[in-house]
């Protein structure tokens, strides 16, 4: 599977949200960008979108979408 660059920027958020977001990403062992991409992928999966993986084929399974995000 070929990889593709994804650049995200330009969002202004509340300072407290930013602190919680960075803390959650850190606790998940991810960079904030990886955390945001994984969250988007989990939401897309719940919406019925289908793709082989996010960072690697098979790294997003239906069993790890809702329970870990909560």
mmCIF file as Biopython writes it, N, C-alpha, C and O atoms, coordinates in Angstrom:
data_model
#
loop_
_atom_site.group_PDB
_atom_site.id
_atom_site.type_symbol
_atom_site.label_atom_id
_atom_site.label_alt_id
_atom_site.label_comp_id
_atom_site.label_asym_id
_atom_site.label_entity_id
_atom_site.label_seq_id
_atom_site.pdbx_PDB_ins_code
_atom_site.Cartn_x
_atom_site.Cartn_y
_atom_site.Cartn_z
_atom_site.occupancy
_atom_site.B_iso_or_equiv
_atom_site.auth_seq_id
_atom_site.auth_asym_id
_atom_site.pdbx_PDB_model_num
ATOM 1   N N  . UNK A ? 1  ? 0.845   -1.169 0.000  1.0 0.0 1  A 1 
ATOM 2   C CA . UNK A ? 1  ? 0.000   0.000  0.000  1.0 0.0 1  A 1 
ATOM 3   C C  . UNK A ? 1  ? 0.893   1.235  0.000  1.0 0.0 1  A 1 
ATOM 4   O O  . UNK A ? 1  ? 1.785   1.364  0.839  1.0 0.0 1  A 1 
ATOM 5   N N  . UNK A ? 2  ? 0.656   2.121  -0.923 1.0 0.0 2  A 1 
ATOM 6   C CA . UNK A ? 2  ? 1.444   3.346  -1.012 1.0 0.0 2  A 1 
ATOM 7   C C  . UNK A ? 2  ? 1.031   4.321  0.075  1.0 0.0 2  A 1 
ATOM 8   O O  . UNK A ? 2  ? -0.143  4.403  0.434  1.0 0.0 2  A 1 
ATOM 9   N N  . UNK A ? 3  ? 1.986   5.050  0.590  1.0 0.0 3  A 1 
ATOM 10  C CA . UNK A ? 3  ? 1.663   6.045  1.611  1.0 0.0 3  A 1 
ATOM 11  C C  . UNK A ? 3  ? 1.466   7.409  0.956  1.0 0.0 3  A 1 
ATOM 12  O O  . UNK A ? 3  ? 1.930   7.654  -0.158 1.0 0.0 3  A 1 
ATOM 13  N N  . UNK A ? 4  ? 0.770   8.286  1.668  1.0 0.0 4  A 1 
ATOM 14  C CA . UNK A ? 4  ? 0.512   9.643  1.172  1.0 0.0 4  A 1 
ATOM 15  C C  . UNK A ? 4  ? 0.652   10.615 2.325  1.0 0.0 4  A 1 
ATOM 16  O O  . UNK A ? 4  ? 0.247   10.309 3.447  1.0 0.0 4  A 1 
ATOM 17  N N  . UNK A ? 5  ? 1.220   11.782 2.067  1.0 0.0 5  A 1 
ATOM 18  C CA . UNK A ? 5  ? 1.380   12.810 3.093  1.0 0.0 5  A 1 
ATOM 19  C C  . UNK A ? 5  ? 0.027   13.479 3.331  1.0 0.0 5  A 1 
ATOM 20  O O  . UNK A ? 5  ? -0.744  13.697 2.396  1.0 0.0 5  A 1 
ATOM 21  N N  . UNK A ? 6  ? -0.246  13.797 4.583  1.0 0.0 6  A 1 
ATOM 22  C CA . UNK A ? 6  ? -1.465  14.503 4.945  1.0 0.0 6  A 1 
ATOM 23  C C  . UNK A ? 6  ? -1.066  15.659 5.846  1.0 0.0 6  A 1 
ATOM 24  O O  . UNK A ? 6  ? -0.559  15.445 6.947  1.0 0.0 6  A 1 
ATOM 25  N N  . UNK A ? 7  ? -1.289  16.863 5.392  1.0 0.0 7  A 1 
ATOM 26  C CA . UNK A ? 7  ? -0.914  18.046 6.153  1.0 0.0 7  A 1 
ATOM 27  C C  . UNK A ? 7  ? -2.172  18.678 6.735  1.0 0.0 7  A 1 
ATOM 28  O O  . UNK A ? 7  ? -3.114  18.993 6.009  1.0 0.0 7  A 1 
ATOM 29  N N  . UNK A ? 8  ? -2.176  18.858 8.042  1.0 0.0 8  A 1 
ATOM 30  C CA . UNK A ? 8  ? -3.310  19.468 8.724  1.0 0.0 8  A 1 
ATOM 31  C C  . UNK A ? 8  ? -2.815  20.663 9.532  1.0 0.0 8  A 1 
ATOM 32  O O  . UNK A ? 8  ? -1.832  20.554 10.265 1.0 0.0 8  A 1 
ATOM 33  N N  . UNK A ? 9  ? -3.477  21.777 9.403  1.0 0.0 9  A 1 
ATOM 34  C CA . UNK A ? 9  ? -3.147  22.941 10.218 1.0 0.0 9  A 1 
ATOM 35  C C  . UNK A ? 9  ? -4.269  23.952 10.140 1.0 0.0 9  A 1 
ATOM 36  O O  . UNK A ? 9  ? -5.240  23.763 9.407  1.0 0.0 9  A 1 
ATOM 37  N N  . UNK A ? 10 ? -4.135  25.020 10.894 1.0 0.0 10 A 1 
ATOM 38  C CA . UNK A ? 10 ? -5.082  26.114 10.799 1.0 0.0 10 A 1 
ATOM 39  C C  . UNK A ? 10 ? -6.246  26.065 11.758 1.0 0.0 10 A 1 
ATOM 40  O O  . UNK A ? 10 ? -7.154  26.887 11.635 1.0 0.0 10 A 1 
ATOM 41  N N  . UNK A ? 11 ? -6.273  25.144 12.709 1.0 0.0 11 A 1 
ATOM 42  C CA . UNK A ? 11 ? -7.396  25.087 13.647 1.0 0.0 11 A 1 
ATOM 43  C C  . UNK A ? 11 ? -7.044  25.824 14.928 1.0 0.0 11 A 1 
ATOM 44  O O  . UNK A ? 11 ? -6.002  25.573 15.533 1.0 0.0 11 A 1 
ATOM 45  N N  . UNK A ? 12 ? -7.913  26.729 15.337 1.0 0.0 12 A 1 
ATOM 46  C CA . UNK A ? 12 ? -7.771  27.410 16.617 1.0 0.0 12 A 1 
ATOM 47  C C  . UNK A ? 12 ? -8.760  26.782 17.581 1.0 0.0 12 A 1 
ATOM 48  O O  . UNK A ? 12 ? -9.954  26.704 17.293 1.0 0.0 12 A 1 
ATOM 49  N N  . UNK A ? 13 ? -8.263  26.337 18.724 1.0 0.0 13 A 1 
ATOM 50  C CA . UNK A ? 13 ? -9.111  25.694 19.721 1.0 0.0 13 A 1 
ATOM 51  C C  . UNK A ? 13 ? -8.907  26.361 21.070 1.0 0.0 13 A 1 
ATOM 52  O O  . UNK A ? 13 ? -7.954  27.113 21.270 1.0 0.0 13 A 1 
ATOM 53  N N  . UNK A ? 14 ? -9.795  26.083 21.969 1.0 0.0 14 A 1 
ATOM 54  C CA . UNK A ? 14 ? -9.697  26.550 23.341 1.0 0.0 14 A 1 
ATOM 55  C C  . UNK A ? 14 ? -8.436  25.972 23.978 1.0 0.0 14 A 1 
ATOM 56  O O  . UNK A ? 14 ? -8.071  24.830 23.699 1.0 0.0 14 A 1 
ATOM 57  N N  . UNK A ? 15 ? -7.778  26.739 24.819 1.0 0.0 15 A 1 
ATOM 58  C CA . UNK A ? 15 ? -6.525  26.297 25.450 1.0 0.0 15 A 1 
ATOM 59  C C  . UNK A ? 15 ? -6.713  25.009 26.258 1.0 0.0 15 A 1 
ATOM 60  O O  . UNK A ? 15 ? -5.864  24.120 26.208 1.0 0.0 15 A 1 
ATOM 61  N N  . UNK A ? 16 ? -7.818  24.905 27.001 1.0 0.0 16 A 1 
ATOM 62  C CA . UNK A ? 16 ? -8.056  23.702 27.797 1.0 0.0 16 A 1 
ATOM 63  C C  . UNK A ? 16 ? -8.242  22.474 26.902 1.0 0.0 16 A 1 
ATOM 64  O O  . UNK A ? 16 ? -7.746  21.393 27.221 1.0 0.0 16 A 1 
ATOM 65  N N  . UNK A ? 17 ? -8.967  22.639 25.764 1.0 0.0 17 A 1 
ATOM 66  C CA . UNK A ? 17 ? -9.117  21.525 24.834 1.0 0.0 17 A 1 
ATOM 67  C C  . UNK A ? 17 ? -7.752  21.088 24.327 1.0 0.0 17 A 1 
ATOM 68  O O  . UNK A ? 17 ? -7.469  19.892 24.253 1.0 0.0 17 A 1 
ATOM 69  N N  . UNK A ? 18 ? -6.902  22.049 23.975 1.0 0.0 18 A 1 
ATOM 70  C CA . UNK A ? 18 ? -5.566  21.719 23.469 1.0 0.0 18 A 1 
ATOM 71  C C  . UNK A ? 18 ? -4.775  20.919 24.497 1.0 0.0 18 A 1 
ATOM 72  O O  . UNK A ? 18 ? -4.128  19.929 24.156 1.0 0.0 18 A 1 
ATOM 73  N N  . UNK A ? 19 ? -4.828  21.347 25.749 1.0 0.0 19 A 1 
ATOM 74  C CA . UNK A ? 19 ? -4.100  20.627 26.800 1.0 0.0 19 A 1 
ATOM 75  C C  . UNK A ? 19 ? -4.617  19.196 26.952 1.0 0.0 19 A 1 
ATOM 76  O O  . UNK A ? 19 ? -3.830  18.256 27.066 1.0 0.0 19 A 1 
ATOM 77  N N  . UNK A ? 20 ? -5.942  19.035 26.952 1.0 0.0 20 A 1 
ATOM 78  C CA . UNK A ? 20 ? -6.532  17.697 27.072 1.0 0.0 20 A 1 
ATOM 79  C C  . UNK A ? 20 ? -6.203  16.841 25.851 1.0 0.0 20 A 1 
ATOM 80  O O  . UNK A ? 20 ? -5.924  15.648 25.978 1.0 0.0 20 A 1 
ATOM 81  N N  . UNK A ? 21 ? -6.236  17.450 24.678 1.0 0.0 21 A 1 
ATOM 82  C CA . UNK A ? 21 ? -5.930  16.739 23.437 1.0 0.0 21 A 1 
ATOM 83  C C  . UNK A ? 21 ? -4.491  16.231 23.437 1.0 0.0 21 A 1 
ATOM 84  O O  . UNK A ? 21 ? -4.245  15.065 23.128 1.0 0.0 21 A 1 
ATOM 85  N N  . UNK A ? 22 ? -3.543  17.098 23.782 1.0 0.0 22 A 1 
ATOM 86  C CA . UNK A ? 22 ? -2.143  16.684 23.817 1.0 0.0 22 A 1 
ATOM 87  C C  . UNK A ? 22 ? -1.911  15.623 24.885 1.0 0.0 22 A 1 
ATOM 88  O O  . UNK A ? 22 ? -1.120  14.703 24.678 1.0 0.0 22 A 1 
ATOM 89  N N  . UNK A ? 23 ? -2.594  15.738 26.030 1.0 0.0 23 A 1 
ATOM 90  C CA . UNK A ? 23 ? -2.463  14.740 27.082 1.0 0.0 23 A 1 
ATOM 91  C C  . UNK A ? 23 ? -2.997  13.393 26.608 1.0 0.0 23 A 1 
ATOM 92  O O  . UNK A ? 23 ? -2.359  12.363 26.827 1.0 0.0 23 A 1 
ATOM 93  N N  . UNK A ? 24 ? -4.159  13.390 25.963 1.0 0.0 24 A 1 
ATOM 94  C CA . UNK A ? 24 ? -4.742  12.138 25.462 1.0 0.0 24 A 1 
ATOM 95  C C  . UNK A ? 24 ? -3.840  11.501 24.413 1.0 0.0 24 A 1 
ATOM 96  O O  . UNK A ? 24 ? -3.652  10.285 24.416 1.0 0.0 24 A 1 
ATOM 97  N N  . UNK A ? 25 ? -3.283  12.304 23.519 1.0 0.0 25 A 1 
ATOM 98  C CA . UNK A ? 25 ? -2.368  11.777 22.504 1.0 0.0 25 A 1 
ATOM 99  C C  . UNK A ? 25 ? -1.137  11.168 23.156 1.0 0.0 25 A 1 
ATOM 100 O O  . UNK A ? 25 ? -0.697  10.084 22.773 1.0 0.0 25 A 1 
ATOM 101 N N  . UNK A ? 26 ? -0.589  11.856 24.129 1.0 0.0 26 A 1 
ATOM 102 C CA . UNK A ? 26 ? 0.590   11.363 24.831 1.0 0.0 26 A 1 
ATOM 103 C C  . UNK A ? 26 ? 0.293   10.047 25.530 1.0 0.0 26 A 1 
ATOM 104 O O  . UNK A ? 26 ? 1.093   9.115  25.454 1.0 0.0 26 A 1 
ATOM 105 N N  . UNK A ? 27 ? -0.837  9.956  26.202 1.0 0.0 27 A 1 
ATOM 106 C CA . UNK A ? 27 ? -1.218  8.724  26.905 1.0 0.0 27 A 1 
ATOM 107 C C  . UNK A ? 27 ? -1.455  7.565  25.946 1.0 0.0 27 A 1 
ATOM 108 O O  . UNK A ? 27 ? -1.283  6.403  26.314 1.0 0.0 27 A 1 
ATOM 109 N N  . UNK A ? 28 ? -1.854  7.886  24.706 1.0 0.0 28 A 1 
ATOM 110 C CA . UNK A ? 28 ? -2.055  6.855  23.690 1.0 0.0 28 A 1 
ATOM 111 C C  . UNK A ? 28 ? -0.748  6.478  22.988 1.0 0.0 28 A 1 
ATOM 112 O O  . UNK A ? 28 ? -0.722  5.565  22.163 1.0 0.0 28 A 1 
ATOM 113 N N  . UNK A ? 29 ? 0.335   7.185  23.320 1.0 0.0 29 A 1 
ATOM 114 C CA . UNK A ? 29 ? 1.627   6.903  22.700 1.0 0.0 29 A 1 
ATOM 115 C C  . UNK A ? 29 ? 1.727   7.393  21.267 1.0 0.0 29 A 1 
ATOM 116 O O  . UNK A ? 29 ? 2.448   6.813  20.456 1.0 0.0 29 A 1 
ATOM 117 N N  . UNK A ? 30 ? 1.003   8.461  20.956 1.0 0.0 30 A 1 
ATOM 118 C CA . UNK A ? 30 ? 0.974   8.999  19.601 1.0 0.0 30 A 1 
ATOM 119 C C  . UNK A ? 30 ? 1.324   10.480 19.615 1.0 0.0 30 A 1 
ATOM 120 O O  . UNK A ? 30 ? 1.233   11.147 20.646 1.0 0.0 30 A 1 
ATOM 121 N N  . UNK A ? 31 ? 1.723   10.977 18.456 1.0 0.0 31 A 1 
ATOM 122 C CA . UNK A ? 31 ? 1.857   12.413 18.301 1.0 0.0 31 A 1 
ATOM 123 C C  . UNK A ? 31 ? 0.442   12.991 18.205 1.0 0.0 31 A 1 
ATOM 124 O O  . UNK A ? 31 ? -0.496  12.259 17.888 1.0 0.0 31 A 1 
ATOM 125 N N  . UNK A ? 32 ? 0.271   14.287 18.471 1.0 0.0 32 A 1 
ATOM 126 C CA . UNK A ? 32 ? -1.060  14.873 18.313 1.0 0.0 32 A 1 
ATOM 127 C C  . UNK A ? 32 ? -1.627  14.685 16.898 1.0 0.0 32 A 1 
ATOM 128 O O  . UNK A ? 32 ? -2.824  14.442 16.743 1.0 0.0 32 A 1 
ATOM 129 N N  . UNK A ? 33 ? -0.789  14.793 15.883 1.0 0.0 33 A 1 
ATOM 130 C CA . UNK A ? 33 ? -1.253  14.584 14.508 1.0 0.0 33 A 1 
ATOM 131 C C  . UNK A ? 33 ? -1.726  13.158 14.271 1.0 0.0 33 A 1 
ATOM 132 O O  . UNK A ? 33 ? -2.772  12.943 13.658 1.0 0.0 33 A 1 
ATOM 133 N N  . UNK A ? 34 ? -0.963  12.186 14.752 1.0 0.0 34 A 1 
ATOM 134 C CA . UNK A ? 34 ? -1.365  10.781 14.618 1.0 0.0 34 A 1 
ATOM 135 C C  . UNK A ? 34 ? -2.671  10.523 15.355 1.0 0.0 34 A 1 
ATOM 136 O O  . UNK A ? 34 ? -3.543  9.808  14.863 1.0 0.0 34 A 1 
ATOM 137 N N  . UNK A ? 35 ? -2.798  11.112 16.540 1.0 0.0 35 A 1 
ATOM 138 C CA . UNK A ? 35 ? -4.001  10.938 17.349 1.0 0.0 35 A 1 
ATOM 139 C C  . UNK A ? 35 ? -5.225  11.483 16.609 1.0 0.0 35 A 1 
ATOM 140 O O  . UNK A ? 35 ? -6.274  10.839 16.577 1.0 0.0 35 A 1 
ATOM 141 N N  . UNK A ? 36 ? -5.086  12.670 16.016 1.0 0.0 36 A 1 
ATOM 142 C CA . UNK A ? 36 ? -6.195  13.273 15.275 1.0 0.0 36 A 1 
ATOM 143 C C  . UNK A ? 36 ? -6.577  12.438 14.055 1.0 0.0 36 A 1 
ATOM 144 O O  . UNK A ? 36 ? -7.760  12.257 13.767 1.0 0.0 36 A 1 
ATOM 145 N N  . UNK A ? 37 ? -5.583  11.935 13.349 1.0 0.0 37 A 1 
ATOM 146 C CA . UNK A ? 37 ? -5.852  11.115 12.164 1.0 0.0 37 A 1 
ATOM 147 C C  . UNK A ? 37 ? -6.540  9.819  12.561 1.0 0.0 37 A 1 
ATOM 148 O O  . UNK A ? 37 ? -7.480  9.390  11.892 1.0 0.0 37 A 1 
ATOM 149 N N  . UNK A ? 38 ? -6.083  9.185  13.645 1.0 0.0 38 A 1 
ATOM 150 C CA . UNK A ? 38 ? -6.706  7.946  14.099 1.0 0.0 38 A 1 
ATOM 151 C C  . UNK A ? 38 ? -8.146  8.202  14.544 1.0 0.0 38 A 1 
ATOM 152 O O  . UNK A ? 38 ? -9.033  7.398  14.258 1.0 0.0 38 A 1 
ATOM 153 N N  . UNK A ? 39 ? -8.384  9.312  15.241 1.0 0.0 39 A 1 
ATOM 154 C CA . UNK A ? 39 ? -9.749  9.650  15.657 1.0 0.0 39 A 1 
ATOM 155 C C  . UNK A ? 39 ? -10.654 9.852  14.442 1.0 0.0 39 A 1 
ATOM 156 O O  . UNK A ? 39 ? -11.797 9.395  14.436 1.0 0.0 39 A 1 
ATOM 157 N N  . UNK A ? 40 ? -10.150 10.528 13.426 1.0 0.0 40 A 1 
ATOM 158 C CA . UNK A ? 40 ? -10.930 10.728 12.207 1.0 0.0 40 A 1 
ATOM 159 C C  . UNK A ? 40 ? -11.212 9.392  11.526 1.0 0.0 40 A 1 
ATOM 160 O O  . UNK A ? 40 ? -12.319 9.164  11.038 1.0 0.0 40 A 1 
ATOM 161 N N  . UNK A ? 41 ? -10.223 8.515  11.494 1.0 0.0 41 A 1 
ATOM 162 C CA . UNK A ? 41 ? -10.410 7.194  10.876 1.0 0.0 41 A 1 
ATOM 163 C C  . UNK A ? 41 ? -11.448 6.378  11.636 1.0 0.0 41 A 1 
ATOM 164 O O  . UNK A ? 41 ? -12.264 5.688  11.024 1.0 0.0 41 A 1 
ATOM 165 N N  . UNK A ? 42 ? -11.425 6.452  12.962 1.0 0.0 42 A 1 
ATOM 166 C CA . UNK A ? 42 ? -12.413 5.728  13.765 1.0 0.0 42 A 1 
ATOM 167 C C  . UNK A ? 42 ? -13.818 6.252  13.481 1.0 0.0 42 A 1 
ATOM 168 O O  . UNK A ? 42 ? -14.760 5.469  13.361 1.0 0.0 42 A 1 
ATOM 169 N N  . UNK A ? 43 ? -13.963 7.563  13.376 1.0 0.0 43 A 1 
ATOM 170 C CA . UNK A ? 43 ? -15.267 8.148  13.063 1.0 0.0 43 A 1 
ATOM 171 C C  . UNK A ? 43 ? -15.718 7.742  11.666 1.0 0.0 43 A 1 
ATOM 172 O O  . UNK A ? 43 ? -16.882 7.396  11.466 1.0 0.0 43 A 1 
ATOM 173 N N  . UNK A ? 44 ? -14.805 7.782  10.700 1.0 0.0 44 A 1 
ATOM 174 C CA . UNK A ? 44 ? -15.145 7.383  9.334  1.0 0.0 44 A 1 
ATOM 175 C C  . UNK A ? 44 ? -15.584 5.926  9.280  1.0 0.0 44 A 1 
ATOM 176 O O  . UNK A ? 44 ? -16.498 5.584  8.529  1.0 0.0 44 A 1 
ATOM 177 N N  . UNK A ? 45 ? -14.947 5.065  10.065 1.0 0.0 45 A 1 
ATOM 178 C CA . UNK A ? 45 ? -15.327 3.649  10.120 1.0 0.0 45 A 1 
ATOM 179 C C  . UNK A ? 45 ? -16.738 3.510  10.678 1.0 0.0 45 A 1 
ATOM 180 O O  . UNK A ? 45 ? -17.548 2.750  10.148 1.0 0.0 45 A 1 
ATOM 181 N N  . UNK A ? 46 ? -17.031 4.246  11.752 1.0 0.0 46 A 1 
ATOM 182 C CA . UNK A ? 46 ? -18.384 4.199  12.330 1.0 0.0 46 A 1 
ATOM 183 C C  . UNK A ? 46 ? -19.434 4.700  11.336 1.0 0.0 46 A 1 
ATOM 184 O O  . UNK A ? 46 ? -20.590 4.280  11.385 1.0 0.0 46 A 1 
ATOM 185 N N  . UNK A ? 47 ? -19.030 5.596  10.438 1.0 0.0 47 A 1 
ATOM 186 C CA . UNK A ? 47 ? -19.944 6.131  9.422  1.0 0.0 47 A 1 
ATOM 187 C C  . UNK A ? 47 ? -20.099 5.184  8.231  1.0 0.0 47 A 1 
ATOM 188 O O  . UNK A ? 47 ? -20.857 5.462  7.302  1.0 0.0 47 A 1 
ATOM 189 N N  . UNK A ? 48 ? -19.374 4.062  8.268  1.0 0.0 48 A 1 
ATOM 190 C CA . UNK A ? 48 ? -19.499 3.074  7.204  1.0 0.0 48 A 1 
ATOM 191 C C  . UNK A ? 48 ? -18.456 3.171  6.111  1.0 0.0 48 A 1 
ATOM 192 O O  . UNK A ? 48 ? -18.525 2.427  5.133  1.0 0.0 48 A 1 
ATOM 193 N N  . UNK A ? 49 ? -17.491 4.066  6.250  1.0 0.0 49 A 1 
ATOM 194 C CA . UNK A ? 49 ? -16.417 4.175  5.266  1.0 0.0 49 A 1 
ATOM 195 C C  . UNK A ? 49 ? -15.504 2.962  5.398  1.0 0.0 49 A 1 
ATOM 196 O O  . UNK A ? 49 ? -15.354 2.415  6.491  1.0 0.0 49 A 1 
ATOM 197 N N  . UNK A ? 50 ? -14.904 2.545  4.309  1.0 0.0 50 A 1 
ATOM 198 C CA . UNK A ? 50 ? -14.056 1.360  4.321  1.0 0.0 50 A 1 
ATOM 199 C C  . UNK A ? 50 ? -12.691 1.680  3.713  1.0 0.0 50 A 1 
ATOM 200 O O  . UNK A ? 50 ? -12.601 2.256  2.629  1.0 0.0 50 A 1 
ATOM 201 N N  . UNK A ? 51 ? -11.638 1.298  4.425  1.0 0.0 51 A 1 
ATOM 202 C CA . UNK A ? 51 ? -10.268 1.474  3.938  1.0 0.0 51 A 1 
ATOM 203 C C  . UNK A ? 51 ? -9.408  0.442  4.662  1.0 0.0 51 A 1 
ATOM 204 O O  . UNK A ? 51 ? -9.769  0.003  5.755  1.0 0.0 51 A 1 
ATOM 205 N N  . UNK A ? 52 ? -8.276  0.045  4.076  1.0 0.0 52 A 1 
ATOM 206 C CA . UNK A ? 52 ? -7.493  -1.060 4.630  1.0 0.0 52 A 1 
ATOM 207 C C  . UNK A ? 52 ? -6.753  -0.746 5.925  1.0 0.0 52 A 1 
ATOM 208 O O  . UNK A ? 52 ? -6.435  -1.665 6.679  1.0 0.0 52 A 1 
ATOM 209 N N  . UNK A ? 53 ? -6.476  0.490  6.198  1.0 0.0 53 A 1 
ATOM 210 C CA . UNK A ? 53 ? -5.743  0.864  7.398  1.0 0.0 53 A 1 
ATOM 211 C C  . UNK A ? 53 ? -5.467  2.347  7.382  1.0 0.0 53 A 1 
ATOM 212 O O  . UNK A ? 53 ? -5.798  3.042  6.421  1.0 0.0 53 A 1 
ATOM 213 N N  . UNK A ? 54 ? -4.860  2.831  8.446  1.0 0.0 54 A 1 
ATOM 214 C CA . UNK A ? 54 ? -4.543  4.250  8.532  1.0 0.0 54 A 1 
ATOM 215 C C  . UNK A ? 54 ? -3.053  4.444  8.290  1.0 0.0 54 A 1 
ATOM 216 O O  . UNK A ? 54 ? -2.648  5.078  7.316  1.0 0.0 54 A 1 
ATOM 217 N N  . UNK A ? 55 ? -2.253  3.897  9.176  1.0 0.0 55 A 1 
ATOM 218 C CA . UNK A ? 55 ? -0.808  3.999  9.046  1.0 0.0 55 A 1 
ATOM 219 C C  . UNK A ? 55 ? -0.228  2.762  8.370  1.0 0.0 55 A 1 
ATOM 220 O O  . UNK A ? 55 ? 0.768   2.831  7.650  1.0 0.0 55 A 1 
ATOM 221 N N  . UNK A ? 56 ? -0.883  1.622  8.623  1.0 0.0 56 A 1 
ATOM 222 C CA . UNK A ? 56 ? -0.497  0.353  8.002  1.0 0.0 56 A 1 
ATOM 223 C C  . UNK A ? 56 ? -1.753  -0.461 7.742  1.0 0.0 56 A 1 
ATOM 224 O O  . UNK A ? 56 ? -2.745  -0.313 8.456  1.0 0.0 56 A 1 
ATOM 225 N N  . UNK A ? 57 ? -1.726  -1.298 6.752  1.0 0.0 57 A 1 
ATOM 226 C CA . UNK A ? 57 ? -2.862  -2.144 6.444  1.0 0.0 57 A 1 
ATOM 227 C C  . UNK A ? 57 ? -3.249  -2.952 7.685  1.0 0.0 57 A 1 
ATOM 228 O O  . UNK A ? 57 ? -2.409  -3.615 8.293  1.0 0.0 57 A 1 
ATOM 229 N N  . UNK A ? 58 ? -4.517  -2.888 8.046  1.0 0.0 58 A 1 
ATOM 230 C CA . UNK A ? 58 ? -5.028  -3.667 9.163  1.0 0.0 58 A 1 
ATOM 231 C C  . UNK A ? 58 ? -4.868  -3.043 10.534 1.0 0.0 58 A 1 
ATOM 232 O O  . UNK A ? 58 ? -5.240  -3.670 11.526 1.0 0.0 58 A 1 
ATOM 233 N N  . UNK A ? 59 ? -4.328  -1.828 10.638 1.0 0.0 59 A 1 
ATOM 234 C CA . UNK A ? 59 ? -4.124  -1.251 11.976 1.0 0.0 59 A 1 
ATOM 235 C C  . UNK A ? 59 ? -5.390  -0.653 12.567 1.0 0.0 59 A 1 
ATOM 236 O O  . UNK A ? 59 ? -5.383  -0.259 13.734 1.0 0.0 59 A 1 
ATOM 237 N N  . UNK A ? 60 ? -6.464  -0.571 11.819 1.0 0.0 60 A 1 
ATOM 238 C CA . UNK A ? 60 ? -7.735  -0.089 12.339 1.0 0.0 60 A 1 
ATOM 239 C C  . UNK A ? 60 ? -8.760  -1.198 12.171 1.0 0.0 60 A 1 
ATOM 240 O O  . UNK A ? 60 ? -9.158  -1.540 11.058 1.0 0.0 60 A 1 
ATOM 241 N N  . UNK A ? 61 ? -9.172  -1.748 13.295 1.0 0.0 61 A 1 
ATOM 242 C CA . UNK A ? 61 ? -10.142 -2.838 13.275 1.0 0.0 61 A 1 
ATOM 243 C C  . UNK A ? 61 ? -11.417 -2.367 13.962 1.0 0.0 61 A 1 
ATOM 244 O O  . UNK A ? 61 ? -11.354 -1.500 14.834 1.0 0.0 61 A 1 
ATOM 245 N N  . UNK A ? 62 ? -12.574 -2.919 13.593 1.0 0.0 62 A 1 
ATOM 246 C CA . UNK A ? 62 ? -13.822 -2.521 14.247 1.0 0.0 62 A 1 
ATOM 247 C C  . UNK A ? 62 ? -13.775 -2.685 15.766 1.0 0.0 62 A 1 
ATOM 248 O O  . UNK A ? 62 ? -14.472 -1.957 16.473 1.0 0.0 62 A 1 
ATOM 249 N N  . UNK A ? 63 ? -12.986 -3.607 16.284 1.0 0.0 63 A 1 
ATOM 250 C CA . UNK A ? 63 ? -12.924 -3.836 17.725 1.0 0.0 63 A 1 
ATOM 251 C C  . UNK A ? 63 ? -12.177 -2.737 18.461 1.0 0.0 63 A 1 
ATOM 252 O O  . UNK A ? 63 ? -12.281 -2.648 19.685 1.0 0.0 63 A 1 
ATOM 253 N N  . UNK A ? 64 ? -11.419 -1.888 17.750 1.0 0.0 64 A 1 
ATOM 254 C CA . UNK A ? 64 ? -10.668 -0.843 18.468 1.0 0.0 64 A 1 
ATOM 255 C C  . UNK A ? 64 ? -11.173 0.556  18.137 1.0 0.0 64 A 1 
ATOM 256 O O  . UNK A ? 64 ? -10.426 1.526  18.269 1.0 0.0 64 A 1 
ATOM 257 N N  . UNK A ? 65 ? -12.434 0.676  17.708 1.0 0.0 65 A 1 
ATOM 258 C CA . UNK A ? 65 ? -12.911 1.994  17.351 1.0 0.0 65 A 1 
ATOM 259 C C  . UNK A ? 65 ? -13.581 2.719  18.504 1.0 0.0 65 A 1 
ATOM 260 O O  . UNK A ? 65 ? -13.117 3.797  18.878 1.0 0.0 65 A 1 
ATOM 261 N N  . UNK A ? 66 ? -14.634 2.193  19.080 1.0 0.0 66 A 1 
ATOM 262 C CA . UNK A ? 66 ? -15.410 2.955  20.067 1.0 0.0 66 A 1 
ATOM 263 C C  . UNK A ? 66 ? -14.872 2.827  21.488 1.0 0.0 66 A 1 
ATOM 264 O O  . UNK A ? 66 ? -14.767 3.832  22.191 1.0 0.0 66 A 1 
ATOM 265 N N  . UNK A ? 67 ? -14.536 1.638  21.921 1.0 0.0 67 A 1 
ATOM 266 C CA . UNK A ? 67 ? -14.186 1.436  23.317 1.0 0.0 67 A 1 
ATOM 267 C C  . UNK A ? 67 ? -12.921 2.174  23.729 1.0 0.0 67 A 1 
ATOM 268 O O  . UNK A ? 67 ? -12.867 2.698  24.842 1.0 0.0 67 A 1 
ATOM 269 N N  . UNK A ? 68 ? -11.915 2.235  22.890 1.0 0.0 68 A 1 
ATOM 270 C CA . UNK A ? 68 ? -10.670 2.910  23.242 1.0 0.0 68 A 1 
ATOM 271 C C  . UNK A ? 68 ? -10.794 4.417  23.128 1.0 0.0 68 A 1 
ATOM 272 O O  . UNK A ? 68 ? -10.054 5.147  23.788 1.0 0.0 68 A 1 
ATOM 273 N N  . UNK A ? 69 ? -11.715 4.894  22.305 1.0 0.0 69 A 1 
ATOM 274 C CA . UNK A ? 69 ? -11.872 6.334  22.136 1.0 0.0 69 A 1 
ATOM 275 C C  . UNK A ? 69 ? -12.624 6.952  23.310 1.0 0.0 69 A 1 
ATOM 276 O O  . UNK A ? 69 ? -12.512 8.154  23.550 1.0 0.0 69 A 1 
ATOM 277 N N  . UNK A ? 70 ? -13.371 6.162  24.027 1.0 0.0 70 A 1 
ATOM 278 C CA . UNK A ? 70 ? -14.201 6.682  25.125 1.0 0.0 70 A 1 
ATOM 279 C C  . UNK A ? 70 ? -13.421 6.925  26.387 1.0 0.0 70 A 1 
ATOM 280 O O  . UNK A ? 70 ? -13.988 7.361  27.389 1.0 0.0 70 A 1 
#
